[in-house]
């Protein structure tokens, strides 16, 4: 009898569990379709940004791809501002997310399409990174999904479309959540996660990395 009661409770709670799964996924798909994917145009002919930062960031990512493939000898000594060396260290190196771009290039995408896909992946990572962090703050899945939607696809993102180097910020909420757990007296693993997330955010984007210090 108790087994049947437990089964009945499980079945009655199933719709709620389904909605708690559907809503985060639905908000993610809606956000991806309405902002980053829409920016690329239906024929994928557009790249967010301008001829300044967007082109430079595409160059840095392509330079990383060439370096990994043996096409250039040094990553840090990019062939501009000659004869100055170590020029990549003077700006955004994008090392935290450059392997994503490199993977798309190796799969056969051209330079511009790989850059577009890199941007799409960053939006996705920002959403799910914020979602995981908000769940770590013990919020419900629906509230976490709404917060992640605002974080990844909010109007503030539109204001930064010309500066794609600040798009990789998916480790920022995770680092803050981990530090909050540390302040609560959490275990040593939260110290490790705080340090790891902060360091990785630096490699993703040095500007946002400094926010955590």
Backbone as a printed PyTorch tensor [residue, N CA C, xyz], in Angstrom:
tensor([[[  0.8280,  -1.2070,   0.0000],
         [  0.0000,   0.0000,   0.0000],
         [  0.8660,   1.2610,   0.0000]],

        [[  1.8980,   1.2700,   0.8380],
         [  2.7940,   2.4140,   0.8920],
         [  3.5030,   2.6150,  -0.4380]],

        [[  3.8380,   1.4920,  -1.0780],
         [  4.5070,   1.5870,  -2.3720],
         [  3.6070,   2.2650,  -3.3990]],

        [[  2.3140,   1.9140,  -3.3910],
         [  1.3760,   2.5370,  -4.3240],
         [  1.2220,   4.0290,  -4.0290]],

        [[  1.2150,   4.3880,  -2.7340],
         [  1.1120,   5.8040,  -2.3740],
         [  2.3290,   6.5780,  -2.8740]],

        [[  3.5080,   5.9800,  -2.6810],
         [  4.7200,   6.6530,  -3.1420],
         [  4.7030,   6.8050,  -4.6550]],

        [[  4.2190,   5.7730,  -5.3540],
         [  4.1320,   5.8490,  -6.8090],
         [  3.1590,   6.9390,  -7.2360]],

        [[  2.0380,   7.0680,  -6.5130],
         [  1.0710,   8.1090,  -6.8290],
         [  1.6360,   9.4940,  -6.6320]],

        [[  2.3980,   9.6850,  -5.5590],
         [  3.0260,  10.9790,  -5.3210],
         [  4.0380,  11.3010,  -6.4100]],

        [[  4.7770,  10.2820,  -6.8460],
         [  5.7620,  10.4890,  -7.8990],
         [  5.0960,  10.9010,  -9.2030]],

        [[  3.9940,  10.2280,  -9.5490],
         [  3.2910,  10.5480, -10.7850],
         [  2.6830,  11.9430, -10.7370]],

        [[  2.1520,  12.3380,  -9.5710],
         [  1.5570,  13.6700,  -9.4580],
         [  2.6090,  14.7640,  -9.5380]],

        [[  3.8130,  14.4820,  -9.0630],
         [  4.8700,  15.4900,  -9.0890],
         [  5.6200,  15.5080, -10.4130]],

        [[  5.3450,  14.5160, -11.2700],
         [  6.0650,  14.4360, -12.5370],
         [  5.8520,  15.6490, -13.4280]],

        [[  4.6110,  16.1590, -13.6130],
         [  4.4460,  17.3460, -14.4620],
         [  5.2780,  18.5330, -13.9980]],

        [[  5.3520,  18.7510, -12.6810],
         [  6.1690,  19.8410, -12.1700],
         [  7.6320,  19.6550, -12.5080]],

        [[  8.1000,  18.4280, -12.3930],
         [  9.4960,  18.1540, -12.7250],
         [  9.7630,  18.3770, -14.2070]],

        [[  8.8000,  17.9920, -15.0370],
         [  8.9630,  18.1980, -16.4740],
         [  9.0550,  19.6850, -16.7980]],

        [[  8.1690,  20.4960, -16.1990],
         [  8.2070,  21.9290, -16.4430],
         [  9.5070,  22.5470, -15.9520]],

        [[ 10.0180,  22.0530, -14.8380],
         [ 11.2810,  22.5920, -14.3140],
         [ 12.4490,  22.2450, -15.2210]],

        [[ 12.2720,  21.2690, -16.0830],
         [ 13.2900,  20.9420, -17.0820],
         [ 13.0370,  21.6810, -18.3830]],

        [[ 11.7670,  21.7550, -18.7760],
         [ 11.4200,  22.3720, -20.0570],
         [ 11.7020,  23.8670, -20.0570]],

        [[ 11.3570,  24.5540, -18.9750],
         [ 11.4920,  26.0120, -18.9500],
         [ 12.9400,  26.4650, -19.1330]],

        [[ 13.9360,  25.9000, -18.4230],
         [ 15.3190,  26.3240, -18.6790],
         [ 15.7550,  26.0810, -20.1180]],

        [[ 15.3780,  24.9400, -20.6840],
         [ 15.7580,  24.6430, -22.0670],
         [ 15.0340,  25.5740, -23.0350]],

        [[ 13.7450,  25.8220, -22.7890],
         [ 12.9690,  26.6960, -23.6740],
         [ 13.5060,  28.1260, -23.6560]],

        [[ 13.8330,  28.6380, -22.4740],
         [ 14.3930,  29.9870, -22.3940],
         [ 15.7440,  30.0650, -23.0880]],

        [[ 16.5300,  29.0090, -22.9600],
         [ 17.8260,  28.9730, -23.6440],
         [ 17.6450,  29.0290, -25.1550]],

        [[ 16.7710,  28.1920, -25.6960],
         [ 16.5480,  28.1630, -27.1430],
         [ 15.9650,  29.4820, -27.6410]],

        [[ 15.0380,  30.0490, -26.8730],
         [ 14.4600,  31.3390, -27.2500],
         [ 15.5340,  32.4240, -27.2710]],

        [[ 16.3690,  32.4520, -26.2420],
         [ 17.4200,  33.4530, -26.1880],
         [ 18.4150,  33.3090, -27.3230]],

        [[ 18.8250,  32.0860, -27.6280],
         [ 19.7770,  31.8620, -28.7120],
         [ 19.1840,  32.2840, -30.0510]],

        [[ 17.9080,  32.0050, -30.2540],
         [ 17.2640,  32.3540, -31.5170],
         [ 17.0410,  33.8590, -31.6460]],

        [[ 16.6550,  34.5100, -30.5590],
         [ 16.2500,  35.9130, -30.6300],
         [ 17.4150,  36.8850, -30.6230]],

        [[ 18.5830,  36.4880, -30.1120],
         [ 19.6990,  37.4360, -30.0740],
         [ 20.8890,  36.9950, -30.9200]],

        [[ 21.7190,  36.0620, -30.4810],
         [ 22.9320,  35.8060, -31.2640],
         [ 22.6590,  35.2390, -32.6520]],

        [[ 21.7260,  34.2750, -32.7450],
         [ 21.4690,  33.6850, -34.0600],
         [ 20.8340,  34.6990, -35.0010]],

        [[ 19.9570,  35.5420, -34.4720],
         [ 19.3140,  36.5580, -35.3130],
         [ 20.3260,  37.5630, -35.8500]],

        [[ 21.3910,  37.8070, -35.0960],
         [ 22.3980,  38.7680, -35.5310],
         [ 23.1570,  38.2940, -36.7600]],

        [[ 23.2130,  36.9890, -36.9510],
         [ 23.9900,  36.4440, -38.0630],
         [ 23.2540,  36.5380, -39.3890]],

        [[ 21.9510,  36.8700, -39.3550],
         [ 21.1270,  36.9440, -40.5500],
         [ 20.7310,  35.5280, -40.9840]],

        [[ 19.6040,  35.3790, -41.6580],
         [ 19.1730,  34.0360, -42.0640],
         [ 20.1880,  33.2820, -42.9170]],

        [[ 20.9510,  34.0050, -43.7390],
         [ 21.9380,  33.3270, -44.5810],
         [ 23.3310,  33.3200, -43.9500]],

        [[ 23.4210,  33.6730, -42.6610],
         [ 24.6780,  33.6390, -41.9090],
         [ 25.7450,  34.5250, -42.5660]],

        [[ 25.3220,  35.6690, -43.0810],
         [ 26.2390,  36.5420, -43.8030],
         [ 26.8100,  37.6580, -42.9450]],

        [[ 26.3360,  37.7950, -41.7010],
         [ 26.7520,  38.9170, -40.8680],
         [ 27.5720,  38.4470, -39.6740]],

        [[ 28.4110,  39.3500, -39.1890],
         [ 29.2080,  39.1130, -37.9860],
         [ 28.9550,  40.2690, -37.0290]],

        [[ 28.5970,  40.0020, -35.7770],
         [ 28.3570,  41.0940, -34.8250],
         [ 29.6060,  41.9420, -34.6270]],

        [[ 29.4040,  43.2390, -34.4580],
         [ 30.5270,  44.1170, -34.1770],
         [ 30.8280,  45.0650, -35.3180]],

        [[ 32.0520,  45.5800, -35.3060],
         [ 32.4740,  46.5390, -36.3130],
         [ 33.7730,  46.0580, -36.9460]],

        [[ 34.3960,  46.9490, -37.7120],
         [ 35.6510,  46.5880, -38.3720],
         [ 36.8520,  46.7170, -37.4470]],

        [[ 36.6130,  47.1050, -36.2030],
         [ 37.7070,  47.2300, -35.2440],
         [ 37.8650,  45.9900, -34.4010]],

        [[ 37.1350,  45.9380, -33.2830],
         [ 37.2990,  44.8340, -32.3370],
         [ 36.9290,  43.4840, -32.9350]],

        [[ 35.8530,  43.4270, -33.7070],
         [ 35.4340,  42.1390, -34.2650],
         [ 36.5150,  41.5620, -35.1680]],

        [[ 37.0620,  42.3890, -36.0230],
         [ 38.1000,  41.9050, -36.9350],
         [ 39.3660,  41.5330, -36.1750]],

        [[ 39.7110,  42.3290, -35.1650],
         [ 40.9110,  42.0110, -34.3870],
         [ 40.7470,  40.6970, -33.6300]],

        [[ 39.5920,  40.4910, -33.0070],
         [ 39.3800,  39.2510, -32.2640],
         [ 39.3710,  38.0400, -33.1890]],

        [[ 38.8000,  38.1990, -34.3760],
         [ 38.8480,  37.1180, -35.3560],
         [ 40.2910,  36.8190, -35.7460]],

        [[ 41.0950,  37.8770, -35.8580],
         [ 42.5100,  37.6960, -36.1770],
         [ 43.2290,  36.9230, -35.0770]],

        [[ 42.9930,  37.2960, -33.8190],
         [ 43.6600,  36.6160, -32.7030],
         [ 43.2830,  35.1380, -32.6730]],

        [[ 42.0110,  34.8360, -32.8820],
         [ 41.5670,  33.4450, -32.8840],
         [ 42.1780,  32.6720, -34.0420]],

        [[ 42.2350,  33.2960, -35.2100],
         [ 42.8420,  32.6190, -36.3650],
         [ 44.3410,  32.4400, -36.1550]],

        [[ 44.9670,  33.4140, -35.5300],
         [ 46.3950,  33.3030, -35.2160],
         [ 46.6410,  32.1330, -34.2640]],

        [[ 45.7620,  31.9500, -33.2820],
         [ 45.8720,  30.7950, -32.3830],
         [ 45.7190,  29.4950, -33.1670]],

        [[ 44.7610,  29.4540, -34.0690],
         [ 44.5470,  28.2550, -34.8890],
         [ 45.7910,  27.9300, -35.7140]],

        [[ 46.3970,  28.9420, -36.2940],
         [ 47.6110,  28.7210, -37.0760],
         [ 48.7600,  28.2640, -36.1940]],

        [[ 48.8500,  28.8280, -35.0020],
         [ 49.9250,  28.4370, -34.0830],
         [ 49.7860,  26.9800, -33.6530]],

        [[ 48.5740,  26.5730, -33.2870],
         [ 48.3490,  25.1870, -32.8720],
         [ 48.6410,  24.2240, -34.0180]],

        [[ 48.3240,  24.6410, -35.2340],
         [ 48.5600,  23.7840, -36.3890],
         [ 49.9640,  23.8640, -36.9450]],

        [[ 50.8370,  24.6480, -36.3100],
         [ 52.2140,  24.7550, -36.7720],
         [ 52.4190,  25.7580, -37.8860]],

        [[ 51.4210,  26.5990, -38.1480],
         [ 51.5420,  27.5700, -39.2240],
         [ 52.3860,  28.7780, -38.8760]],

        [[ 52.4780,  29.0940, -37.5840],
         [ 53.3440,  30.1800, -37.1120],
         [ 54.1620,  29.6550, -35.9370]],

        [[ 55.3260,  30.2430, -35.7180],
         [ 56.2370,  29.7380, -34.6930],
         [ 55.8710,  30.1890, -33.2910]],

        [[ 55.3340,  31.3910, -33.1460],
         [ 55.0710,  31.9420, -31.8170],
         [ 53.6590,  32.5040, -31.7560]],

        [[ 52.9630,  32.1960, -30.6700],
         [ 51.6300,  32.7770, -30.4910],
         [ 51.7270,  34.2180, -30.0340]],

        [[ 52.6170,  34.4990, -29.1080],
         [ 52.6820,  35.8290, -28.5100],
         [ 53.2810,  36.8590, -29.4580]],

        [[ 54.1700,  36.4360, -30.3460],
         [ 54.8060,  37.3610, -31.2880],
         [ 54.0510,  37.3570, -32.6120]],

        [[ 52.8550,  37.9080, -32.5930],
         [ 52.0660,  37.9840, -33.8270],
         [ 52.7330,  38.9490, -34.8040]],

        [[ 52.5890,  38.7120, -36.1040],
         [ 53.3090,  39.5230, -37.1010],
         [ 52.6560,  40.8720, -37.3880]],

        [[ 52.4320,  41.6670, -36.3540],
         [ 52.0180,  43.0520, -36.5650],
         [ 52.7350,  43.9100, -35.5270]],

        [[ 52.7490,  45.1960, -35.7120],
         [ 53.5370,  46.1330, -34.8910],
         [ 55.0240,  45.7850, -34.9590]],

        [[ 55.4420,  45.2440, -36.1030],
         [ 56.8560,  44.8890, -36.3030],
         [ 57.7380,  46.1330, -36.1430]],

        [[ 58.8810,  46.0370, -35.4670],
         [ 59.5620,  44.8270, -34.9710],
         [ 59.2600,  44.4960, -33.5090]],

        [[ 58.2170,  45.0740, -32.9460],
         [ 57.8900,  44.7890, -31.5510],
         [ 57.4970,  43.3190, -31.3850]],

        [[ 57.8780,  42.7520, -30.2550],
         [ 57.5150,  41.3790, -29.9450],
         [ 56.5080,  41.3170, -28.8050]],

        [[ 55.9870,  40.1350, -28.5560],
         [ 55.0540,  39.8900, -27.4550],
         [ 53.8090,  40.7800, -27.5500]],

        [[ 53.3600,  41.0430, -28.7670],
         [ 52.2750,  42.0070, -28.9520],
         [ 50.9150,  41.4440, -28.5190]],

        [[ 50.7230,  40.1310, -28.5920],
         [ 49.4420,  39.5590, -28.1670],
         [ 49.2260,  39.7910, -26.6750]],

        [[ 50.3180,  39.8080, -25.8970],
         [ 50.2070,  40.0130, -24.4520],
         [ 49.7260,  41.4180, -24.1160]],

        [[ 49.7300,  42.3220, -25.0780],
         [ 49.3100,  43.6950, -24.8240],
         [ 47.8130,  43.9020, -25.0440]],

        [[ 47.1250,  42.8570, -25.3880],
         [ 45.6920,  42.9900, -25.6180],
         [ 45.0030,  41.6920, -25.2130]],

        [[ 43.8260,  41.4450, -25.7410],
         [ 43.0710,  40.2300, -25.4130],
         [ 43.6890,  39.0370, -26.1220]],

        [[ 44.0350,  38.0110, -25.3440],
         [ 44.6210,  36.8210, -25.9710],
         [ 43.5870,  35.7340, -26.2490]],

        [[ 42.4510,  35.7660, -25.5450],
         [ 41.3330,  34.8460, -25.7850],
         [ 41.7110,  33.3760, -25.6440]],

        [[ 42.7670,  33.0930, -24.9030],
         [ 43.2420,  31.7100, -24.7990],
         [ 42.2310,  30.7810, -24.1360]],

        [[ 41.3720,  31.3260, -23.2920],
         [ 40.4100,  30.4740, -22.6060],
         [ 39.3720,  29.8570, -23.5250]],

        [[ 39.0640,  30.5500, -24.6230],
         [ 38.0310,  30.0510, -25.5390],
         [ 38.5390,  29.8480, -26.9600]],

        [[ 39.7910,  30.1850, -27.2220],
         [ 40.3410,  29.9860, -28.5660],
         [ 40.2810,  28.5310, -29.0310]],

        [[ 40.4400,  27.5340, -28.1300],
         [ 40.3070,  26.1400, -28.5950],
         [ 38.9430,  25.8270, -29.2060]],

        [[ 37.8970,  26.5420, -28.7980],
         [ 36.5730,  26.3340, -29.3990],
         [ 36.6100,  26.7390, -30.8670]],

        [[ 37.1880,  27.9000, -31.1340],
         [ 37.3350,  28.3610, -32.5170],
         [ 38.1940,  27.3920, -33.3090]],

        [[ 39.2950,  26.9650, -32.7160],
         [ 40.1980,  26.0310, -33.3930],
         [ 39.4760,  24.7360, -33.7630]],

        [[ 38.6060,  24.2620, -32.8790],
         [ 37.8620,  23.0260, -33.1590],
         [ 36.9690,  23.1960, -34.3860]],

        [[ 36.2910,  24.3360, -34.4930],
         [ 35.4390,  24.5700, -35.6630],
         [ 36.2650,  24.6770, -36.9460]],

        [[ 37.4420,  25.2770, -36.8610],
         [ 38.3070,  25.3790, -38.0450],
         [ 38.7600,  23.9920, -38.4820]],

        [[ 39.0800,  23.1500, -37.5400],
         [ 39.5310,  21.7990, -37.8720],
         [ 38.3960,  20.9380, -38.4230]],

        [[ 37.1650,  21.3010, -38.0750],
         [ 36.0070,  20.5740, -38.6060],
         [ 35.6350,  21.0340, -40.0140]],

        [[ 36.3700,  22.0140, -40.5330],
         [ 36.1730,  22.4130, -41.9220],
         [ 35.5020,  23.7490, -42.1440]],

        [[ 35.1020,  24.4390, -41.0710],
         [ 34.4810,  25.7500, -41.2390],
         [ 35.5410,  26.7750, -41.6180]],

        [[ 35.1470,  27.7760, -42.4220],
         [ 36.1070,  28.8110, -42.7800],
         [ 36.2700,  29.7980, -41.6290]],

        [[ 37.1240,  30.7760, -41.8420],
         [ 37.4950,  31.6990, -40.7640],
         [ 36.3030,  32.4710, -40.2170]],

        [[ 35.4700,  32.9950, -41.0990],
         [ 34.3360,  33.8060, -40.6520],
         [ 33.2460,  32.9540, -40.0040]],

        [[ 32.9320,  31.8060, -40.6020],
         [ 31.9040,  30.9360, -40.0230],
         [ 32.3320,  30.3900, -38.6710]],

        [[ 33.6090,  30.0580, -38.5290],
         [ 34.1100,  29.5830, -37.2340],
         [ 33.9950,  30.6770, -36.1810]],

        [[ 34.2140,  31.9160, -36.5950],
         [ 34.0680,  33.0440, -35.6750],
         [ 32.6110,  33.2000, -35.2480]],

        [[ 31.6880,  33.0460, -36.1790],
         [ 30.2650,  33.1060, -35.8440],
         [ 29.8750,  31.9980, -34.8650]],

        [[ 30.3430,  30.7930, -35.1240],
         [ 30.0230,  29.6680, -34.2420],
         [ 30.6410,  29.8630, -32.8640]],

        [[ 31.8330,  30.4300, -32.8320],
         [ 32.4890,  30.7350, -31.5520],
         [ 31.6110,  31.6750, -30.7270]],

        [[ 31.0440,  32.6880, -31.3690],
         [ 30.1660,  33.6290, -30.6730],
         [ 28.9190,  32.9220, -30.1540]],

        [[ 28.3240,  32.0620, -30.9670],
         [ 27.1380,  31.3250, -30.5290],
         [ 27.4380,  30.4620, -29.3110]],

        [[ 28.5820,  29.7990, -29.3190],
         [ 28.9570,  28.9470, -28.1850],
         [ 29.1420,  29.7820, -26.9270]],

        [[ 29.6990,  30.9760, -27.0650],
         [ 29.8990,  31.8350, -25.8930],
         [ 28.5680,  32.2370, -25.2680]],

        [[ 27.5940,  32.5750, -26.0910],
         [ 26.2690,  32.8910, -25.5510],
         [ 25.6980,  31.6920, -24.8030]],

        [[ 25.8620,  30.5060, -25.3820],
         [ 25.3510,  29.2940, -24.7340],
         [ 26.0600,  29.0430, -23.4080]],

        [[ 27.3750,  29.1910, -23.3880],
         [ 28.1330,  28.9770, -22.1540],
         [ 27.7640,  30.0060, -21.0960]],

        [[ 27.5310,  31.2430, -21.5150],
         [ 27.1300,  32.2730, -20.5520],
         [ 25.8000,  31.9210, -19.8920]],

        [[ 24.8770,  31.4150, -20.6920],
         [ 23.5710,  31.0420, -20.1410],
         [ 23.7100,  29.9040, -19.1420]],

        [[ 24.3520,  28.8320, -19.5560],
         [ 24.4160,  27.6610, -18.6760],
         [ 25.3610,  27.8740, -17.5010]],

        [[ 26.3930,  28.7110, -17.6860],
         [ 27.2480,  29.0450, -16.5570],
         [ 26.4880,  29.8020, -15.4880]],

        [[ 25.6750,  30.7690, -15.9170],
         [ 24.8500,  31.5180, -14.9660],
         [ 23.7900,  30.6220, -14.3380]],

        [[ 23.2260,  29.7210, -15.1310],
         [ 22.2040,  28.8130, -14.6030],
         [ 22.7850,  27.9250, -13.5070]],

        [[ 23.9610,  27.3520, -13.7610],
         [ 24.6090,  26.4940, -12.7620],
         [ 24.9240,  27.2870, -11.4990]],

        [[ 25.4210,  28.5230, -11.6780],
         [ 25.7640,  29.3430, -10.5180],
         [ 24.5250,  29.6900,  -9.7000]],

        [[ 23.4530,  30.0540, -10.3660],
         [ 22.2240,  30.3970,  -9.6440],
         [ 21.6260,  29.1850,  -8.9440]],

        [[ 21.7580,  28.0270,  -9.5380],
         [ 21.3200,  26.8110,  -8.8560],
         [ 22.1980,  26.5610,  -7.6320]],

        [[ 23.4910,  26.9030,  -7.7600],
         [ 24.3830,  26.7740,  -6.6170],
         [ 24.0450,  27.7320,  -5.4970]],

        [[ 23.3770,  28.8360,  -5.8470],
         [ 22.8840,  29.7770,  -4.8430],
         [ 21.5530,  29.3120,  -4.2510]],

        [[ 21.1940,  28.0800,  -4.5800],
         [ 19.9920,  27.4230,  -4.0490],
         [ 18.6930,  28.0750,  -4.5320]],

        [[ 18.7060,  28.5960,  -5.7370],
         [ 17.4690,  29.0760,  -6.3380],
         [ 16.8150,  27.9330,  -7.1080]],

        [[ 15.5280,  28.0340,  -7.3250],
         [ 14.8220,  27.0240,  -8.0920],
         [ 15.2090,  27.0710,  -9.5600]],

        [[ 14.9500,  26.0070, -10.3060],
         [ 15.3560,  25.9600, -11.7130],
         [ 14.6940,  27.0220, -12.5760]],

        [[ 13.4480,  27.3690, -12.2950],
         [ 12.7640,  28.3860, -13.0960],
         [ 13.3650,  29.7640, -12.8330]],

        [[ 13.5780,  30.0880, -11.5680],
         [ 14.2060,  31.3660, -11.2210],
         [ 15.6220,  31.4280, -11.7820]],

        [[ 16.3580,  30.3260, -11.6810],
         [ 17.7190,  30.2780, -12.2180],
         [ 17.7150,  30.4710, -13.7290]],

        [[ 16.7400,  29.8840, -14.4100],
         [ 16.6500,  30.0310, -15.8610],
         [ 16.3530,  31.4750, -16.2500]],

        [[ 15.4690,  32.1370, -15.5100],
         [ 15.1550,  33.5420, -15.7900],
         [ 16.3800,  34.4220, -15.5720]],

        [[ 17.0970,  34.1790, -14.4810],
         [ 18.3110,  34.9440, -14.2250],
         [ 19.3710,  34.6940, -15.2760]],

        [[ 19.5250,  33.4430, -15.6910],
         [ 20.5060,  33.1090, -16.7220],
         [ 20.1370,  33.7430, -18.0560]],

        [[ 18.8460,  33.8060, -18.3460],
         [ 18.3880,  34.4410, -19.5900],
         [ 18.7820,  35.9140, -19.6080]],

        [[ 18.5440,  36.6050, -18.5030],
         [ 18.9110,  38.0220, -18.4240],
         [ 20.4220,  38.1880, -18.5270]],

        [[ 21.1560,  37.3130, -17.8680],
         [ 22.6170,  37.4070, -17.8700],
         [ 23.1900,  37.1990, -19.2690]],

        [[ 22.6550,  36.2340, -19.9970],
         [ 23.2290,  35.8760, -21.2930],
         [ 22.6520,  36.6670, -22.4570]],

        [[ 21.3700,  37.0330, -22.3740],
         [ 20.7030,  37.6330, -23.5250],
         [ 20.0770,  38.9930, -23.2290]],

        [[ 20.3840,  39.5860, -22.0800],
         [ 19.7830,  40.8540, -21.6930],
         [ 20.2230,  42.0100, -22.5660]],

        [[ 19.5850,  43.1550, -22.3590],
         [ 19.8510,  44.3250, -23.1920],
         [ 21.2940,  44.8090, -23.0500]],

        [[ 21.9160,  44.5380, -21.9010],
         [ 23.3080,  44.9440, -21.7160],
         [ 24.2210,  44.2350, -22.7070]],

        [[ 23.8340,  43.0330, -23.1550],
         [ 24.6330,  42.3240, -24.1440],
         [ 24.6060,  43.0410, -25.4860]],

        [[ 23.4630,  43.6260, -25.8270],
         [ 23.3580,  44.3470, -27.0950],
         [ 24.3310,  45.5220, -27.1120]],

        [[ 24.5230,  46.1440, -25.9590],
         [ 25.4490,  47.2650, -25.8830],
         [ 26.9010,  46.8780, -26.0480]],

        [[ 27.2050,  45.5800, -25.9550],
         [ 28.5930,  45.1220, -26.0820],
         [ 28.8310,  44.3310, -27.3600]],

        [[ 27.9290,  44.4330, -28.3160],
         [ 28.0810,  43.6480, -29.5430],
         [ 29.3300,  44.0280, -30.3260]],

        [[ 29.8130,  45.2420, -30.1320],
         [ 31.0330,  45.6680, -30.8220],
         [ 32.2910,  45.2550, -30.0780]],

        [[ 32.1360,  44.6020, -28.9430],
         [ 33.2910,  44.2060, -28.1300],
         [ 33.1420,  42.7370, -27.7400]],

        [[ 33.2970,  41.8650, -28.7170],
         [ 33.0530,  40.4390, -28.4560],
         [ 34.0740,  39.8420, -27.4990]],

        [[ 35.1660,  40.5670, -27.2330],
         [ 36.1500,  40.0440, -26.2940],
         [ 35.6100,  39.9670, -24.8690]],

        [[ 34.5010,  40.6480, -24.5880],
         [ 33.9060,  40.5570, -23.2490],
         [ 32.7560,  39.5480, -23.2100]],

        [[ 32.5120,  38.8400, -24.3070],
         [ 31.4700,  37.8160, -24.3070],
         [ 31.8180,  36.6100, -23.4420]],

        [[ 33.0730,  36.1540, -23.4080],
         [ 33.3720,  34.9540, -22.5970],
         [ 33.3750,  35.2840, -21.1030]],

        [[ 32.2290,  35.2090, -20.4850],
         [ 32.1150,  35.5390, -19.0550],
         [ 31.3180,  34.4860, -18.3080]],

        [[ 31.3740,  33.2780, -18.7940],
         [ 30.5930,  32.2000, -18.1720],
         [ 31.1810,  31.7330, -16.8510]],

        [[ 32.4670,  32.0160, -16.5920],
         [ 33.0720,  31.6200, -15.3240],
         [ 32.8620,  32.6560, -14.2340]],

        [[ 32.4580,  33.8550, -14.6110],
         [ 32.2640,  34.9300, -13.6320],
         [ 31.2080,  34.5750, -12.5870]],

        [[ 29.9970,  34.1690, -12.9600],
         [ 29.0140,  33.8130, -11.9240],
         [ 29.4030,  32.5790, -11.1260]],

        [[ 30.1040,  31.6500, -11.7550],
         [ 30.5350,  30.4500, -11.0300],
         [ 31.5550,  30.8170,  -9.9640]],

        [[ 32.4840,  31.7240, -10.2970],
         [ 33.4720,  32.1660,  -9.3180],
         [ 32.8030,  32.8800,  -8.1480]],

        [[ 31.8240,  33.7290,  -8.4360],
         [ 31.1230,  34.4460,  -7.3660],
         [ 30.3160,  33.4930,  -6.4900]],

        [[ 29.6830,  32.5110,  -7.1170],
         [ 28.9250,  31.5300,  -6.3390],
         [ 29.8460,  30.7210,  -5.4330]],

        [[ 30.9980,  30.3110,  -5.9830],
         [ 31.9420,  29.5280,  -5.1900],
         [ 32.4800,  30.3470,  -4.0160]],

        [[ 32.7640,  31.6330,  -4.2600],
         [ 33.2590,  32.4820,  -3.1760],
         [ 32.1920,  32.6870,  -2.1080]],

        [[ 30.9470,  32.7770,  -2.5130],
         [ 29.8450,  32.8800,  -1.5530],
         [ 29.7870,  31.6330,  -0.6870]],

        [[ 30.0100,  30.4760,  -1.2860],
         [ 30.0330,  29.2420,  -0.5100],
         [ 31.2140,  29.2390,   0.4690]],

        [[ 32.3370,  29.8170,   0.0570],
         [ 33.4850,  29.9350,   0.9610],
         [ 33.1170,  30.7880,   2.1660]],

        [[ 32.4610,  31.9200,   1.9190],
         [ 32.0740,  32.8100,   3.0130],
         [ 31.0640,  32.1600,   3.9490]],

        [[ 30.3310,  31.1920,   3.4310],
         [ 29.3990,  30.4450,   4.2670],
         [ 30.0990,  29.4040,   5.1350]],

        [[ 31.3980,  29.2780,   4.9380],
         [ 32.1350,  28.2620,   5.6780],
         [ 32.1560,  26.9200,   4.9840]],

        [[ 32.0850,  26.9560,   3.6550],
         [ 32.0590,  25.7230,   2.8810],
         [ 33.3810,  24.9850,   2.9160]],

        [[ 33.3800,  23.8220,   2.3090],
         [ 34.5580,  22.9740,   2.2980],
         [ 35.6490,  23.5430,   1.3970]],

        [[ 36.8180,  22.9040,   1.4670],
         [ 37.9740,  23.3940,   0.7130],
         [ 37.7270,  23.3870,  -0.7890]],

        [[ 36.8430,  22.5130,  -1.2600],
         [ 36.5970,  22.4390,  -2.7000],
         [ 36.0780,  23.7540,  -3.2530]],

        [[ 35.3780,  24.5260,  -2.4170],
         [ 34.8840,  25.8140,  -2.8860],
         [ 36.0120,  26.8130,  -3.0320]],

        [[ 37.0390,  26.7200,  -2.1980],
         [ 38.2430,  27.5240,  -2.3950],
         [ 38.8810,  27.1870,  -3.7380]],

        [[ 39.0110,  25.8940,  -4.0120],
         [ 39.6250,  25.4580,  -5.2610],
         [ 38.8160,  25.9350,  -6.4630]],

        [[ 37.4970,  25.8230,  -6.3780],
         [ 36.6530,  26.2460,  -7.4910],
         [ 36.7330,  27.7540,  -7.6940]],

        [[ 36.7960,  28.5150,  -6.6020],
         [ 36.9390,  29.9670,  -6.7200],
         [ 38.2240,  30.3290,  -7.4460]],

        [[ 39.3270,  29.7040,  -7.0320],
         [ 40.6210,  29.9900,  -7.6560],
         [ 40.6340,  29.5640,  -9.1190]],

        [[ 40.1100,  28.3750,  -9.3930],
         [ 40.1050,  27.8670, -10.7630],
         [ 39.2340,  28.7250, -11.6750]],

        [[ 38.0310,  29.0670, -11.2020],
         [ 37.1220,  29.8720, -12.0190],
         [ 37.6820,  31.2700, -12.2610]],

        [[ 38.3060,  31.8510, -11.2410],
         [ 38.8940,  33.1850, -11.3980],
         [ 40.0420,  33.1600, -12.3920]],

        [[ 40.9310,  32.1740, -12.2600],
         [ 42.0630,  32.0650, -13.1810],
         [ 41.5850,  31.8370, -14.6120]],

        [[ 40.5930,  30.9670, -14.7590],
         [ 40.1020,  30.6810, -16.1030],
         [ 39.4080,  31.8920, -16.7120]],

        [[ 38.7270,  32.6830, -15.8710],
         [ 38.0920,  33.8930, -16.3820],
         [ 39.1350,  34.8760, -16.8890]],

        [[ 40.2880,  34.9270, -16.2410],
         [ 41.3770,  35.7700, -16.7280],
         [ 41.7960,  35.3460, -18.1260]],

        [[ 41.8970,  34.0340, -18.3520],
         [ 42.3050,  33.5480, -19.6660],
         [ 41.2060,  33.7460, -20.7000]],

        [[ 39.9590,  33.7840, -20.2550],
         [ 38.8520,  34.0460, -21.1860],
         [ 38.7880,  35.5180, -21.5710]],

        [[ 38.9640,  36.3940, -20.6020],
         [ 38.9160,  37.8300, -20.8470],
         [ 39.5270,  38.5600, -19.6720]],

        [[ 40.6180,  39.2300, -19.9190],
         [ 41.3890,  39.8100, -18.8190],
         [ 40.6110,  40.9180, -18.1110]],

        [[ 39.7440,  41.6280, -18.8420],
         [ 38.9920,  42.7170, -18.2150],
         [ 38.0710,  42.1840, -17.1260]],

        [[ 37.3030,  41.1710, -17.4670],
         [ 36.3730,  40.6110, -16.4930],
         [ 37.1010,  39.8350, -15.4090]],

        [[ 38.2720,  39.3320, -15.7200],
         [ 39.0540,  38.6590, -14.6890],
         [ 39.4310,  39.6040, -13.5670]],

        [[ 39.7600,  40.8470, -13.9280],
         [ 40.1330,  41.8250, -12.9070],
         [ 38.9550,  42.1940, -12.0110]],

        [[ 37.7310,  42.0340, -12.4970],
         [ 36.5640,  42.3170, -11.6620],
         [ 36.5310,  41.3930, -10.4520]],

        [[ 37.0480,  40.1880, -10.6080],
         [ 37.0110,  39.1980,  -9.5320],
         [ 38.1360,  39.3700,  -8.5230]],

        [[ 39.0700,  40.2770,  -8.7800],
         [ 40.2160,  40.4170,  -7.8810],
         [ 40.0600,  41.6590,  -7.0090]]])
